[in-house]
Amino acid sequence: MFISVFFLIGFGLLGTGGYFFWQGRQAQRWPTTEGRLTACELVENRSGDGCTWRVEVSYTYTVADRLYEGTRLAFGY
């Protein structure tokens, strides 16, 4: 009974990873457009356990004469 909790958590994480992988594969088929990178920064997070890094970006692009802004780097990031 106790170990089944770990199996459920493991399968949940595996399913989530598989979903993000599937989304990434689907995005390869999307139409593309030119864009402009407006900001890119490497952010350091320090805590008692150590240090981690993340990339923060912002960009703009135009589709059908309408300007859009975005910050997403990848699915699940």
C-alpha positions, -999 to +999 in steps of 0.1 A: +000+000+000+028+024+010+048+019-023+017+024-044+018+061-035+052+064-051+040+045-082+011+070-085+034+100-081+059+085-106+032+078-132+018+113-127+052+128-134+057+106-164+023+115-177+030+152-173+064+149-190+048+130-219+021+157-223+047+185-225+067+163-250+036+159-271+028+196-270+064+204-282+060+179-311+027+194-321+042+229-320+067+219-347+038+219-372+026+254-364+030+281-389+060+304-383+065+342-385+094+366-379+097+380-344+118+405-324+135+396-291+129+426-268+146+413-237+166+383-226+180+378-191+196+350-171+182+351-136+200+335-106+180+322-076+200+315-045+186+296-015+199+276+014+200+245-008+221+261-036+217+281-067+194+277-098+192+296-130+163+305-153+161+323-186+135+351-189+126+364-224+101+387-240+094+390-277+070+405-301+057+393-334+031+403-359+003+382-375-023+396-399-011+432-390-017+426-353+012+429-328+015+402-302+038+400-272+050+368-255+073+355-227+070+317-231+103+300-239+090+264-242+061+242-229+066+234-193+095+258-188 
